[in-house]
Amino acid sequence: MSWAIVIPGSGRTGPAGAYRIGPRAVECVRAAARLAEPRRPRVVVFTGWSPVAGGPSEADQMRAAWDGPDDVELLVETSATITAENMSRTLPLLVERGVREVTVVCGSLHLPRVRFYFGGVYPRHGIRCSYVRTRQVPTPPALGRELVAVALMRRQRRRAIAELGGLHVAGQVQADAVGDAPGREVPEGA
């Protein structure tokens, strides 16, 4: 079965105005590299934008941090600004490559939204989902961001599904279906 790894980005604008990925994104890249060692994925997709014009995207920075196998295809998707877009903008790349299984690597606080977006849509396009989460300290600002994001999840997923529009894959269910198919969490290295 053709397998891929997807890593949604995260970052912050620093005091000097530069947008940089943080320790959580770096740890996700490291976890993905460890996953790719014993079982080579068809492709690894780094996804995420930069709000700073002309600055390196989250995806570009994660690709630069990659220390995993160099005999796999590494893709950089730089337009996704939210988790729902990470899902919708990587899905066509995976379908195009015949991927049937994906492992999404994310921080533990991010996992519920990742499962909602990826697990709720990818299976409708013939791609089975699993998840690897990295440790993430639940700081008050991080918890606050997640709570705000949770309130927007359904609307953002509907918008992302609409963005997929004409993507058709054999065995696909109706594009307007919005139920949940959360997939499973696997221990790192499994």
C-alpha positions in Angstrom: 0.0 0.0 0.0 1.3 3.4 -0.9 2.0 5.3 2.3 2.8 9.0 3.0 3.6 11.3 5.9 2.0 14.8 6.3 3.3 17.4 8.7 1.2 20.5 9.3 3.3 23.5 10.2 3.2 25.9 13.1 5.2 29.1 13.7 5.4 32.5 15.3 6.5 35.9 14.3 9.4 37.0 16.4 10.4 40.4 17.8 12.4 41.2 14.7 9.4 40.4 12.5 10.8 37.1 11.1 8.3 34.2 11.0 9.9 31.0 12.4 8.8 27.5 13.2 9.1 26.6 16.8 10.2 23.5 18.8 6.8 21.8 18.3 7.2 21.9 14.5 10.9 20.8 14.7 9.9 17.8 16.9 7.2 16.8 14.4 9.8 16.8 11.7 12.1 14.7 13.8 9.2 12.2 14.6 8.4 12.0 10.9 12.0 11.3 10.1 12.1 8.5 12.7 8.9 7.0 11.1 10.4 7.1 7.7 13.5 5.1 8.6 12.1 1.6 9.0 9.3 2.0 6.4 10.0 4.3 3.5 7.0 6.5 2.6 6.1 7.3 -1.0 6.2 11.0 -0.1 6.6 13.3 2.9 4.6 16.5 2.7 5.4 19.6 4.7 2.6 22.0 4.7 2.2 25.6 6.0 2.5 29.2 5.0 4.3 32.4 6.1 2.4 35.5 7.0 5.5 37.6 6.3 5.8 38.5 2.6 8.9 37.0 1.1 9.8 35.1 4.3 10.3 31.4 4.4 7.1 29.4 4.9 6.6 26.9 7.7 6.8 24.2 5.1 10.1 25.5 3.7 11.6 25.7 7.2 10.4 22.1 8.1 11.9 20.8 4.9 15.2 22.5 5.8 15.0 20.7 9.2 14.4 17.3 7.7 17.1 14.8 8.6 15.3 11.7 7.5 16.0 9.5 4.5 16.9 11.3 1.4 15.6 8.6 -0.9 11.9 9.7 -0.5 10.0 12.4 -2.3 9.8 15.5 -0.1 7.0 18.0 -1.1 6.6 21.5 0.2 3.0 23.0 0.2 3.3 26.7 1.2 -0.2 28.1 0.8 -2.1 26.5 3.8 -2.9 29.1 6.5 -5.0 26.9 8.8 -5.3 23.2 9.6 -8.3 22.7 7.4 -6.3 24.0 4.5 -3.3 21.8 5.4 -5.8 18.9 4.8 -7.4 20.3 1.6 -4.2 21.4 -0.1 -2.3 18.2 0.6 -5.1 15.8 -0.4 -4.7 16.4 -4.2 -1.0 15.9 -3.9 -1.5 12.5 -2.3 -4.3 11.4 -4.7 -2.1 12.4 -7.6 0.6 10.0 -6.3 -1.7 7.1 -5.6 -1.3 7.3 -1.8 -3.8 5.1 0.0 -2.5 5.5 3.6 -1.2 8.6 5.4 0.3 9.3 8.9 -0.2 12.8 10.1 2.4 14.0 12.6 1.3 16.8 14.9 1.6 18.1 18.5 -0.7 16.6 21.1 -2.9 19.7 21.5 -3.3 19.9 17.7 -4.4 16.2 17.4 -8.2 16.6 18.0 -8.4 19.2 15.1 -6.1 17.1 12.9 -8.3 14.1 13.4 -11.4 16.1 12.6 -10.1 17.5 9.4 -7.9 14.8 8.0 -9.8 11.8 9.4 -13.1 13.4 8.3 -12.2 13.9 4.7 -9.2 11.8 3.5 -11.1 8.4 3.9 -13.7 9.7 1.5 -11.0 9.9 -1.1 -9.7 6.4 -0.4 -6.9 7.4 2.0 -6.7 5.7 5.4 -5.5 8.0 8.2 -3.3 7.3 11.3 -1.7 9.8 13.6 1.5 10.3 15.5 1.5 13.0 18.2 4.5 14.6 19.7 4.6 16.0 23.2 3.4 19.5 23.7 3.3 21.5 26.9 -0.2 22.8 27.4 0.6 26.4 28.0 -2.3 28.9 28.6 -1.7 30.6 25.2 -1.6 27.3 23.4 -4.8 26.1 25.1 -6.4 29.4 24.3 -5.5 29.1 20.6 -6.9 25.6 20.4 -10.2 26.6 22.1 -10.7 29.4 19.6 -9.9 27.1 16.8 -12.3 24.4 18.0 -15.1 26.9 17.8 -14.4 27.4 14.0 -13.8 23.8 13.0 -17.0 22.8 11.3 -17.1 26.0 9.2 -13.5 25.7 8.2 -13.9 22.1 7.2 -16.9 22.9 5.1 -14.9 25.6 3.4 -12.0 23.3 2.8 -14.2 20.6 1.4 -15.7 23.1 -1.0 -12.2 24.1 -2.1 -11.6 20.5 -3.1 -14.6 20.9 -5.5 -13.9 18.7 -8.5 -11.5 16.2 -6.9 -12.8 12.8 -7.8 -11.3 9.4 -6.8 -12.6 5.9 -7.3 -14.7 4.9 -4.4 -15.2 8.5 -3.2 -18.3 9.3 -1.2 -20.3 12.4 -1.8 -18.2 15.6 -1.6 -20.8 17.3 0.6 -20.7 14.6 3.3 -19.2 16.1 6.5 -19.3 13.2 9.0 -16.3 12.1 11.1 -13.9 9.3 10.3 -11.2 9.9 12.8 -8.8 7.1 11.9 -6.4 5.7 14.5 -3.5 6.9 16.6 -0.4 4.8 16.3 2.6 4.8 18.6 5.7 6.4 17.0 7.8 3.7 15.4 5.0 1.2 15.0 
